[in-house]
Amino acid sequence: MEYDYIIVGGGSAGSVLANRLSAKRGNNVLLCEAGQDTPDGNVPPEILDSYPGTAYFDPRFHWHLKVHTEIVSHNRPEERPPLRKYEQARVLGGGSSINGQLANRGAPTDYDEWEAKGAKGWGWREVLPYFKKVERDMDFDGPFHGKEGRIPVRRIFPQMWNGHAQAVAKAFEQAGFPYVEDQNGEFVADSYFPITISNLYDRRVSAAIGYLDNGTRMRQNLTISAETQVAKLLFDGTRCVGIKALVKGREQEFRANEVICSSGAIHSPAHLLRAGIGPAGTLKDLGIEVRANLPGVGQRLMDHPSISVSSFIKPDARLNGITRRHILLALRYSSNIGGAPPGDMFAVGVSKSAWHAVGEQIGSLLLAVYKTFSETGQVKLQSPDWRIEPMVEFNLLSDRRDLERLMDGFRRLAAIQMSAAMQAVTSNPFPASYTERVRRIGVVNDRNRRITGIVAKLLDGPSWLRQWMIDKFIVEGFTFDQLMHDDEALESFIRGAAIGVWHATCTCRMGADDDPMAVTDNQGRVRGVAGLRVVDASLFPAVPCANTNFPTLMTAEKISAAILAA
């Protein structure tokens, strides 16, 4: 069968596109998703859960992907840093089915920067209507909010917060930050607030739940093909005419007037590179015939580098059962480092660090550089074989300004952690890092459930035993006091411990015609070929000061409208 549109990837962007494009009855639309379907009545409970830590670390919903986060030296490529598992969603709804549900738009300056970088028509005034189109705000009305969108958003206000979250808020206030009720209203750079979440009745509302509801699925012109991995983009010369895919293990071909890659900032550029669209020299080295020489494909990969200060939460201050949410409030502040806009730093209070029993006892202050200057990351093929995952190098902290802000931020968080408000509800502070040992114990299985159950009982025991166990089994290499007083130790810790927050972006950037690194135009159309678009977070000209799910939904809404208007 021939389709008008084939969408490769059923994540946040793909779900929006499938809904909007099939709303026009004359369009035949095929949505392909490599992971499992999540229809109404059969959404896994781990995905529906308001607490995201179970879905995020459940291997059923992931690609088997490992990446480099630390800087990879091009002069000494043999001295590669260790690989880390990168939890990239493989399920209908994509990241919105497993993420933290933060409905964060970012700052107006983010989108004005997009336009300045060549994405004409993507300034703040132009994107705000599409942010509003996404959401159904349950709390606020007015010029900044949508009331009829597919994704409900809400906040959990302070009267419902657990003791740990209330103490974090008190410490933020004592540090001089005002409280703002609405983070997505008029932008206030230096403030703390209840986070806006894509959540209703204490249940996640993913893009698949919101956009691919029963009414949408009943459309005769929409086909959702789950467990379908796209192996190849098909071309007639320089025109993309379809795909080759494995549908539940059976090879099939599908034809279309237009193919839209919505596979995310790692897999969308990989699809293009395998099709001969990318840097000519690199493609020739792999024996791939060059179809379009686009040097920007896979380049300038970005994420938000982050670190954490953690502590033991006293029993009375832990999650209170009113909500399963573990992140209830956040802080924006300005570093005032050269070149950074106001509100370039983002911190959250985390009242539960993992799904298991020990996670319920550990709280964190997690800090991320939300206006990062590090953009030397890349996605490149290891082989033309579609079954082999690409090589991913994030090169976090490649710009020293990011390192300096995390060092300064660690000390700020440490001071907040040592405040009277926090000491009343926590003890035993320590520098946290997402080590391989932490990752292994975070995998959802019965063995880890049993182990953490035993350890949790010991942690609730005598303080000397708790400190010994934290030093022995959690902390690796550096102590809290050491990092507070030793700049060299702090830099070393941050270089090794900083990780991204799963906001991979910018590898197929849209830009102006005269930008040699622009992969697409301002409607996602891939340069040098016909019948092919990219619509996902890889389009971003720069990663915004935001969790990336809502900017991705906005992007898909805006390009869907442009497609339908054309």
C-alpha positions in Angstrom: 0.0 0.0 0.0 1.2 3.5 -0.7 0.9 6.2 1.9 0.9 10.0 1.8 3.1 10.0 4.9 5.3 7.4 6.7 6.5 8.5 10.1 9.6 6.7 11.3 9.4 6.7 15.1 6.3 6.8 17.4 7.8 9.0 20.1 6.6 12.5 21.2 7.0 14.0 17.7 5.7 11.0 15.9 2.6 10.8 18.0 1.8 14.4 17.3 2.4 14.1 13.6 0.3 10.9 13.3 -2.6 12.6 15.0 -2.5 15.9 13.1 -1.7 14.6 9.6 -4.4 11.9 9.8 -7.0 14.5 11.0 -7.2 15.3 7.3 -9.2 12.4 5.9 -7.5 12.6 2.5 -4.1 11.7 4.0 -3.1 8.1 4.4 -0.6 7.9 7.3 1.6 5.1 8.5 3.3 5.4 12.0 6.2 3.0 12.6 7.5 2.3 16.1 10.2 -0.1 17.0 8.9 -0.7 20.5 5.6 -2.0 21.9 2.2 -0.3 21.5 0.5 1.3 24.5 -3.3 1.4 23.5 -5.9 2.6 26.0 -6.6 -0.2 28.5 -3.2 -1.8 27.8 -0.7 0.8 29.0 1.9 -0.9 31.2 1.4 0.2 34.8 5.1 1.3 35.0 4.4 3.8 32.3 1.1 5.1 33.8 2.9 5.5 37.2 3.3 9.2 38.3 6.7 8.2 39.7 8.8 7.7 36.5 11.8 5.9 38.0 10.4 2.4 37.3 9.7 2.9 33.6 12.9 4.8 33.1 15.0 1.9 34.2 12.9 -1.0 32.9 14.9 -2.5 30.0 11.7 -3.5 28.2 11.3 0.1 27.2 14.9 0.9 26.1 17.2 0.7 23.1 20.4 -1.2 24.0 22.6 1.9 23.7 25.9 2.9 25.2 27.5 6.3 24.9 30.5 8.4 25.8 29.7 11.3 28.0 33.2 12.5 28.8 35.3 14.3 26.2 36.8 12.0 23.6 40.2 13.3 22.5 40.5 13.5 18.7 44.3 13.6 19.1 44.3 10.4 21.2 41.2 8.5 20.1 42.6 5.2 21.6 42.3 6.7 25.1 38.5 6.6 25.1 36.6 7.2 28.3 34.2 4.5 29.6 30.9 3.8 27.9 27.7 4.5 29.8 24.3 3.0 29.2 22.0 5.7 27.8 18.3 5.0 28.5 16.8 5.9 25.1 13.1 5.1 24.9 11.9 2.2 22.7 8.1 2.2 23.2 5.1 4.1 21.7 5.3 7.6 23.1 9.1 7.5 23.2 10.6 9.6 25.9 7.2 10.9 27.0 6.4 7.3 28.1 9.4 7.0 30.5 10.6 10.5 31.3 10.2 12.7 34.4 7.0 14.3 33.0 8.4 17.8 33.4 6.4 20.2 31.1 9.1 22.8 30.9 9.1 25.2 27.9 12.4 27.0 28.6 13.0 30.7 28.2 11.9 33.2 25.5 15.5 33.9 24.8 16.0 30.2 23.7 13.7 30.6 20.7 14.9 34.1 19.8 18.3 32.4 19.6 16.9 29.7 17.3 15.7 32.4 14.9 19.0 34.2 15.2 20.8 31.0 14.2 18.8 30.8 11.0 15.5 29.1 11.9 13.2 31.8 10.5 9.8 31.9 12.1 10.9 30.1 15.3 11.2 33.1 17.6 9.3 33.1 20.9 6.3 34.9 19.6 6.0 32.3 16.8 6.4 29.2 19.0 4.2 30.3 21.9 0.9 29.5 20.1 2.1 25.9 19.5 3.2 25.4 23.1 -0.4 26.5 24.0 -1.8 24.1 21.4 0.0 21.2 23.1 -1.4 21.7 26.5 -4.6 21.7 28.6 -3.5 23.6 31.6 -5.5 22.5 34.7 -4.4 25.4 36.9 -3.9 28.6 35.0 -5.5 30.6 32.2 -4.3 33.7 30.4 -2.1 34.6 27.4 0.6 32.0 28.2 -1.6 29.0 28.6 -3.6 26.6 26.5 -6.9 25.1 27.6 -7.8 22.7 24.8 -4.6 20.8 24.1 -4.0 17.0 24.0 -1.7 17.0 27.0 -3.0 18.0 30.4 -0.5 19.9 32.6 -0.7 20.7 36.3 1.3 21.5 39.4 1.4 20.0 42.9 1.4 23.0 45.2 3.3 23.3 48.5 0.6 22.2 50.8 0.9 18.7 49.4 4.7 18.5 49.5 6.5 16.0 51.6 8.9 17.1 54.4 12.0 16.9 52.2 10.5 19.0 49.4 9.3 21.6 51.9 12.7 21.8 53.4 14.3 22.3 50.0 11.8 25.2 49.4 12.6 26.8 52.7 16.3 26.6 51.9 15.8 28.1 48.5 13.8 31.0 50.0 16.5 31.6 52.7 19.1 31.7 49.9 17.2 34.7 48.5 15.0 33.2 45.7 11.4 34.2 45.5 8.5 31.8 45.0 6.6 31.8 41.7 3.5 29.8 41.2 3.7 29.4 37.5 7.0 28.6 35.8 5.4 28.7 32.3 3.8 32.1 32.9 5.8 35.3 32.6 9.4 34.2 32.7 11.1 35.0 36.0 14.7 33.9 35.7 15.8 33.7 39.4 13.0 31.9 41.3 11.7 28.6 42.6 8.4 27.1 41.8 6.2 23.9 41.7 7.2 22.1 38.5 4.6 21.8 35.7 4.0 18.2 34.9 2.3 16.3 32.0 0.2 14.3 34.5 -3.5 14.0 35.5 -5.1 12.3 38.5 -1.5 11.3 39.5 -1.0 9.4 36.3 1.4 10.0 33.4 -0.1 11.4 30.2 2.4 10.5 27.5 2.2 11.8 23.9 0.9 8.4 22.9 -1.9 8.6 25.5 -2.7 12.2 24.6 -2.4 12.1 20.8 -3.1 8.4 20.0 -6.3 8.0 21.9 -9.1 5.6 20.9 -10.8 8.2 18.7 -7.6 8.9 16.8 -6.9 5.1 16.4 -10.4 4.6 14.9 -9.5 6.7 11.9 -9.4 4.5 8.8 -6.6 6.5 7.3 -4.1 5.9 10.2 -2.1 2.8 10.6 0.0 2.3 13.7 2.6 -0.4 13.2 4.4 -1.2 16.5 7.4 -3.6 16.9 8.5 -2.3 13.5 12.1 -1.4 13.1 13.0 0.6 10.0 16.1 -0.8 8.4 16.5 1.4 5.4 15.1 4.6 3.7 14.3 3.8 0.1 15.2 6.3 -2.7 14.6 6.9 -6.4 17.6 9.0 -7.2 17.5 11.8 -4.7 13.9 11.4 -3.8 12.9 9.3 -0.7 10.1 7.0 -1.8 9.6 4.7 1.2 11.1 2.5 3.8 12.2 -1.1 4.3 11.3 -2.4 7.8 11.1 -5.5 10.0 7.5 -5.8 11.2 7.6 -8.3 14.1 10.6 -9.9 12.5 9.1 -10.0 8.9 10.7 -7.8 6.2 8.4 -5.5 4.4 8.6 -2.4 2.2 6.2 0.6 2.3 6.0 3.5 -0.2 5.0 7.1 0.5 4.9 10.5 -1.0 6.9 11.7 2.0 8.9 10.0 4.8 9.3 11.8 8.1 12.1 10.7 10.5 11.0 11.2 14.1 13.5 8.8 15.7 15.2 11.3 18.0 18.6 13.0 18.0 20.5 9.7 17.9 18.6 7.5 15.5 17.3 10.1 13.1 20.8 11.1 12.0 21.8 7.4 11.9 18.9 6.8 9.4 20.2 9.7 7.2 23.8 8.6 7.3 23.0 5.0 6.3 21.0 6.5 3.3 24.1 8.4 2.2 23.1 11.8 3.6 25.8 13.4 5.7 29.5 14.3 5.6 30.9 13.0 2.3 34.3 11.9 3.6 32.9 10.0 6.5 30.4 8.2 4.3 33.0 7.2 1.7 35.2 5.8 4.5 32.3 3.5 5.4 31.7 2.5 1.8 28.4 4.4 1.6 27.5 6.1 -1.6 27.0 9.8 -1.0 23.5 10.9 -1.9 23.7 14.4 -0.3 26.8 16.0 1.2 25.5 17.5 4.4 28.4 18.0 6.9 26.0 18.8 9.8 24.3 15.4 10.0 25.1 13.8 13.4 27.2 16.8 14.4 27.0 19.3 17.4 25.1 16.8 19.6 24.0 18.5 22.8 22.7 17.6 26.3 22.4 19.3 29.6 25.4 18.3 31.9 24.4 17.7 35.5 25.7 16.7 38.9 24.0 15.9 42.3 24.4 16.4 46.0 22.6 13.7 47.9 21.7 12.9 51.5 19.8 10.4 53.7 16.2 11.5 54.3 14.9 11.0 57.8 11.8 8.8 57.9 9.2 11.5 58.6 10.3 13.6 55.7 10.0 11.0 52.9 7.2 10.7 50.3 4.0 11.1 52.2 1.6 9.0 50.1 -0.4 12.0 48.8 1.3 11.7 45.5 3.8 9.3 43.8 5.7 12.3 42.4 9.3 12.5 43.6 10.2 15.9 42.0 7.9 18.6 43.1 9.8 21.9 42.9 12.6 23.4 40.9 14.9 26.5 40.9 16.1 28.6 38.1 19.0 30.9 38.8 21.5 33.0 36.8 25.2 32.1 36.9 26.2 35.5 35.4 29.0 33.8 33.5 30.1 35.5 30.3 27.6 34.9 27.4 24.9 33.1 29.4 21.3 34.5 29.5 19.4 34.9 32.7 18.1 31.7 34.3 20.8 29.5 32.7 21.0 27.1 35.6 18.3 24.6 36.8 18.1 22.7 40.0 15.4 20.3 41.3 14.7 18.8 44.7 14.5 15.0 44.3 12.7 13.3 47.2 13.3 9.7 46.0 16.4 8.7 44.0 15.4 5.3 42.7 12.4 2.9 42.5 13.8 0.6 45.1 13.8 0.7 48.9 17.2 2.4 49.2 16.0 5.0 46.7 13.1 6.0 49.0 15.7 6.9 51.6 18.0 9.0 49.5 17.2 12.6 48.4 19.1 14.8 46.0 19.6 18.3 44.9 20.2 17.8 41.1 21.8 20.7 39.2 22.1 21.0 35.4 23.6 23.6 33.1 20.5 24.5 31.1 22.3 26.9 28.8 25.2 24.7 27.8 28.0 25.9 25.6 29.4 22.4 24.9 28.4 21.4 21.4 31.2 19.2 20.1 29.3 16.0 20.5 28.5 13.7 17.5 26.6 10.7 16.3 28.5 8.6 13.7 28.1 5.2 12.2 30.3 2.3 13.3 29.0 0.3 10.3 26.5 0.7 7.5 24.7 -2.3 9.0 21.4 -0.9 10.5 21.6 -3.6 13.3 24.7 -2.0 14.8 24.0 1.0 17.0 25.9 4.3 16.1 28.8 5.6 18.1 27.6 8.5 20.3 30.0 11.0 21.9 28.4 13.7 23.9 31.6 15.4 24.9 30.0 17.1 27.9 32.0 19.9 29.4 34.0 20.5 26.2 33.4 24.2 26.9 35.1 25.2 30.2 32.3 27.5 31.1 30.1 24.5 31.7 32.6 22.9 34.0 33.0 26.2 36.0 29.3 26.6 36.4 29.0 23.0 37.7 31.8 23.6 40.2 30.2 26.8 41.4 26.8 25.1 41.4 28.1 22.2 43.5 29.2 24.5 46.2 25.9 26.4 46.1 23.9 23.2 46.4 26.2 22.0 49.2 25.5 25.3 51.1 21.8 24.7 50.7 22.2 21.1 51.8 24.0 22.3 55.0 21.3 24.9 55.8 19.3 24.5 59.0 16.2 23.7 57.0 17.8 20.7 55.2 19.7 19.4 58.3 16.4 19.2 60.1 15.2 16.5 57.6 18.4 15.0 56.2 21.8 13.7 57.3 24.9 12.1 55.8 25.4 14.3 52.7 27.6 12.9 49.9 28.6 13.7 46.3 26.4 11.5 44.1 27.4 10.0 40.8 25.7 7.6 38.4 28.3 4.9 38.5 28.1 1.5 36.8 27.3 0.0 40.3 24.4 2.5 40.8 23.1 1.7 37.3 23.2 -2.0 37.9 21.3 -1.8 41.1 18.8 0.5 39.4 17.7 -2.1 36.8 14.2 -3.2 37.7 14.4 -6.9 38.7 13.6 -9.1 41.7 17.2 -9.5 42.7 17.7 -5.8 43.1 14.4 -5.5 45.0 15.6 -8.1 47.5 19.1 -6.6 47.9 17.9 -3.0 48.4 15.2 -4.2 50.9 18.0 -5.6 53.1 20.3 -2.6 52.7 17.4 -0.1 53.4 16.8 -1.7 56.8 20.5 -1.3 57.7 20.5 2.4 56.6 17.6 3.1 58.9 19.8 1.7 61.7 22.5 3.4 63.8 24.1 6.5 62.3 27.6 5.0 62.4 26.4 2.0 60.3 24.6 4.3 57.8 27.8 6.4 57.3 29.9 3.2 56.8 27.5 1.8 54.2 27.3 5.1 52.3 31.1 5.3 52.2 31.5 1.6 51.4 28.8 1.1 48.8 27.6 4.4 47.4 30.4 7.0 47.4 33.2 6.4 45.0 36.5 8.3 45.4 35.6 11.7 46.9 34.0 12.8 50.2 31.6 15.7 50.7 34.1 17.7 52.8 37.0 17.1 50.4 35.0 18.6 47.5 34.1 21.6 49.5 37.7 22.6 50.1 39.8 21.2 47.3 39.3 22.7 43.8 41.3 20.1 42.0 39.3 17.3 43.6 36.1 19.0 42.8 37.1 19.5 39.1 38.1 15.8 38.9 34.9 14.7 40.5 32.7 16.7 38.2 34.6 15.7 35.0 34.0 12.0 35.9 30.5 12.3 37.5 28.8 14.8 35.2 26.2 13.1 33.0 23.5 14.4 30.6 19.9 14.3 31.6 18.7 12.4 28.6 18.1 15.6 26.5 19.9 14.5 23.3 19.3 17.2 20.7 20.6 19.2 17.7 22.1 16.6 15.4 20.0 17.5 12.3 19.8 21.2 12.9 17.5 23.5 10.9 19.0 26.7 9.6 19.4 29.2 6.8 20.3 28.3 3.2 23.8 29.7 3.6 24.6 27.7 6.7 26.8 24.8 5.7 26.0 22.9 8.9 22.2 23.2 8.5 20.7 19.8 7.7 17.1 21.0 7.2 15.1 24.1 6.4 12.7 25.7 8.9 10.0 23.1 8.1 12.3 20.1 8.7 12.8 19.3 4.9 16.2 17.7 4.4 18.4 19.6 2.1 19.6 18.1 -1.2 16.9 15.4 -1.3 13.1 15.4 -1.8 10.4 13.6 0.0 12.2 13.5 3.4 11.8 15.5 6.6 13.2 15.3 10.1 10.8 16.3 12.9 12.1 15.7 16.4 14.6 17.2 18.9 17.5 16.7 16.4 16.1 19.8 14.6 16.8 22.2 17.4 19.4 24.9 16.5 20.5 24.8 20.2 19.3 22.9 23.2 16.8 25.1 25.1 16.9 25.9 28.8 14.2 23.2 29.3 13.4 19.6 29.6 13.1 18.7 25.9 9.8 16.9 25.7 7.6 20.0 25.5 9.8 21.8 23.0 9.7 18.6 20.9 5.8 18.4 21.1 5.7 22.1 20.1 8.1 21.5 17.2 5.9 18.7 15.9 2.7 20.8 16.2 4.3 23.7 14.3 5.6 21.6 11.5 2.4 19.6 11.2 0.5 22.8 10.8 2.9 23.9 8.1 2.5 20.6 6.2 -1.3 20.8 6.4 -1.2 24.4 5.3 0.9 23.5 2.3 
